[in-house]
Amino acid sequence: MSKESDSNRCFLCFKSSTLECSECRLVYACSTKHLKEHRNGDFCSPFRVEFRDDVGRYLVSTRNIKKKELILTEPPFVTGPSLGRGLVCAECLKSIKISVPCFSCNIPLCNQSCGDKANHRLECQYFQNPLLQGALGESDNAQTVLDIILPLRYLLKSEYLQQTVTDLSKGEPWPEPETSSGLKQVLCLEEHRELLQDCMRIVFTNSKSLVDIGLTGSAVYNVYSLMNHSCVPNTNLSIAKDLSIRVVSNTDIGAGTEISTRYGGLNIGQPRRSELLYQHWRFRCKCSRCEDPTELETRTSGILCQVQDCSGYILPYTSLLWRCETCQGISGLDYVLRVIRKAESNIKNNLGGEPDSGILEKTISVLETSLHPNHYLISQVKFVLVSWYAQAGRELSREEQERIVQVSLQLIDLLQRLDPVNVTLGRVLRILIPVWSQANKQDFESGIIEKKEFERNKLKCFEFVDLLIASSSINKAKPN
């Protein structure tokens, strides 16, 4: 859109507007309701919504944003059970082994008090429909019933607020659950059928998992859902106990720059990352990480070259062809997928039960015969290894201390290259810091190292602490 039209439209919905924010004077809003979306207390959100045919709606900064600055804080529009995740209380979203059916509608709850709370009240009357009672009474349909709750809540709340649910991006169709009789009965209620199908698409495309805060559920955040993906985003996010989402800049962002987030996990390499993004969101990522075969010099997708006597690693060259950095030999995607599937099978077979350090070390050793040491699958096993040592509940041997330090430093180097502010980095640092400090003290007291090296190691430990504070800064960021 032109600069002229910018001054005449709502920063959020594009409607013609004359209501200017009197504080920042950077945006207009079509109503006091939308102006409140921009102005939250003393905080003016530093973005507006733009639109392009190839990506749809997205957020753009309205001014220069400093690193570690709060960009968006938003409560969930709606929450509910995650798709296909087993028995869960429909209200508090905690996993349960035995449910207590709601007195009024039979929906699974953890106790009757949850049935009186706001979320469940949205659908309770709806599920009292005689057409649904039979399906709700069948245990085989419990998962199907839970799967429908989040999109149904989205529909009911949207209607209550007189919003048009089809205004949001629809994405690809929601995959129908395997046990579909309950779902089909819900859809047979013609009053809501088409709108509910729209809500299924919206929720499938835009919901955010709440697993990081210990809940087996998902939430939809209306403004956050407008942010586009980058594997190297300029923001990080966290979800608070009250389920509000906080988006904080992880770098300086210039005025007029797109504000991005990451849809998938940080440590997922190719081709799995591209598969995930396309299957769920139907786009091909062209960010700096995806366009760089080395993935920011990490080689986190590297696979040992199949050419005889070559010890190099093949990296993504095109979507179907991979090329060796050393001999320039070409390998097809089918070879890459065979290696990945074999590695994934090895991990599943070895780590399916209760792994110990011996099993984990053996798994890493086997994986390194076909994958780059920084490969994302190896890194995942290394994280499990250091976590296992940290939770062992016993005094660590000197050899174990050294292994924790070695693996932790490898993971820290990798994670810093991919994203210097992330949850996994903080977890690794929390494991490393006490081990590093304890080993340094023991070495000094036993005479293995002199005072100068002891002091150097202390300073290095302080650097790790500073890095931990920086990686956790998203929870403390404030408006500029």
Disulfide bonds with the S-S distance in Angstrom:
none
